[in-house]
Amino acid sequence: MRCHFGWSFVSGTALAFNTCIGGRTQGLRNTVLSAFDQLFAEGYTKGQIGSGTQVSRILPEDVLAARASPKNRDELHFDLVTSLSIKGNALLKAKSRVRRDTSGHAFRPGIPEITRFPWNNWSRMIAKLWRNPPRSLVSYGEVSGHEPLRIAIVDYLCALRGLVCDADQVIITSGAQQAIDLIARALLNAGDKVWIEDPGYAGIKGVLMAAGDELVPLPVDEQVLVVVEGVRQAPGSRMAVVTPSHQYPLGAMMSLSRRLELLKWAGENNAWILEDNYDSEYRYAGRPLSALQGLDTKGRVIYVSTFSKVMFPAVRMGYMVVPKGLAQPMIDIRRSLDDQTAIVMQPVLTEFIESGHFAQHIRRMRSLYADRQQTLLDAIKLHLNDVLEIAPDDAGMHIVAHIRPECGLVDAKIAEQAAKHKLTLFQLSEFYLGKSDRNGLVLGYAGVEERDIVQSVKKLAKIIAALRK
Ligand SMILES: Cc1ncc(COP(=O)(O)O)c(C=O)c1O
């Protein structure tokens, strides 16, 4: 296909057509023009100013034919997985411990009640703040996060959680998990020993293992981490990761004497303490102890928290409060990795906190979750008392039910059967790093309606009865 004419890129085919066939009807002209355009767009023709339109030497079919067949592609992908880095492989393995995929609503831990979130207020604030945002907000902003939000967080932490800090020490992150990752990257070398609670939060283990750190799992009792055991096993460890306000998942609160013991060890060994505060806002009885950070006089504690539980997990907002001397290096490290957390929700959250909606939502959820916990306890007492041993928990969004040894049942088996009936049960043994003789279920109740709690416990009782036959 070759016409003897030149063409311009903008009106190329029109010009070409006019030169080639002269004036025919408008309809025919348009049809031919769009055919030319289509051939050009799909790569069948090419053209240069002054040299006319020519058929392409490599046709699109040739390119498509050279692409890998689906079978080849699968093999290729398999090879790519085997060539992951050591770090990549560690993260891949760790991910399998954090289950996202769940078959049902009850009783997945860590999920708040999202239908009662004040969506109307939230969306009104988004609309108001983002209709005409100031230029300063939509350019590259501060790596540590929106300053008014950091100030609002500090006001809350100092008044209610006993922290001692200012806004320059706060870094907003994409969830607590990102804060934990940043801390590990910034402060730990491969091979460093790290004390962790056993049982504990799987997300911590993945990050630390990927960083090449040596995990030192320590037992947990009714005062949380057994510090003397850490001192006995690995006194020179570089960090301790703890959930002092509500041990995850067993639920104890770290006693004052243990807090002081841990701080003393960290001070004497220049070790860090990562204080993971994930759900302390939900305390139903007694007063919470001040955060470890507030007792720290030597700058060893990094406090990490999240909005996943007090708002909703997909908001992906969390923060860390670092000792003063660590703030600027941490910000610079973060700048090297990914700059700031997405800005869109930060001013909205600031207004949400400042207007009192945040505190009101927490108050409402606290009372709702307390009722739901009681409903779960009552239902278990009624339908599963001979199988599960359960006690109230003064805080949080889940409870741990221990399987009575005389039943001869294993948590993994119950969870497997329950999944077939759309019940999500996290087995206690999975929260341990080593092999554990603890046999139980971690039952989340915060995001489950009371009616569903009762129905689901009845369903579980039937599943267990069938297993015992
Ligand atoms: C104990 C604990 N720490 C940290 C996190 C991480 O929270 P985020 O959703 O903000 O990454 C979770 C989440 O479930 C958790 O349970």
The ligand as an SDF file (V2000), in Angstrom:
LIG
                    3D

 16 16  0  0  0  0  0  0  0  0999 V2000
   -0.5940   -6.4640   67.8420 C   0  0  0  0  0  0  0  0  0  0  0  0
   -0.6650   -5.7240   66.5500 C   0  0  0  0  0  0  0  0  0  0  0  0
    0.3010   -4.8600   66.2500 N   0  0  0  0  0  0  0  0  0  0  0  0
    0.2980   -4.1820   65.0810 C   0  0  0  0  0  0  0  0  0  0  0  0
   -0.6970   -4.3480   64.1570 C   0  0  0  0  0  0  0  0  0  0  0  0
   -0.6220   -3.5980   62.8410 C   0  0  0  0  0  0  0  0  0  0  0  0
   -1.6100   -2.6760   62.6480 O   0  0  0  0  0  0  0  0  0  0  0  0
   -1.8220   -1.9020   61.2770 P   0  0  0  0  0  0  0  0  0  0  0  0
   -3.1220   -2.3600   60.7210 O   0  0  0  0  0  0  0  0  0  0  0  0
   -1.8570   -0.4560   61.6310 O   0  0  0  0  0  0  0  0  0  0  0  0
   -0.6640   -2.1830   60.3740 O   0  0  0  0  0  0  0  0  0  0  0  0
   -1.7270   -5.2500   64.4230 C   0  0  0  0  0  0  0  0  0  0  0  0
   -2.7990   -5.4800   63.4320 C   0  0  0  0  0  0  0  0  0  0  0  0
   -3.6480   -6.3220   63.5420 O   0  0  0  0  0  0  0  0  0  0  0  0
   -1.7210   -5.9500   65.6480 C   0  0  0  0  0  0  0  0  0  0  0  0
   -2.6930   -6.8390   65.9550 O   0  0  0  0  0  0  0  0  0  0  0  0
  1  2  1  0
  2  3  1  0
  2 15  2  0
  3  4  2  0
  4  5  1  0
  5  6  1  0
  5 12  2  0
  6  7  1  0
  7  8  1  0
  8  9  2  0
  8 10  1  0
  8 11  1  0
 12 13  1  0
 12 15  1  0
 13 14  2  0
 15 16  1  0
M  END
$$$$
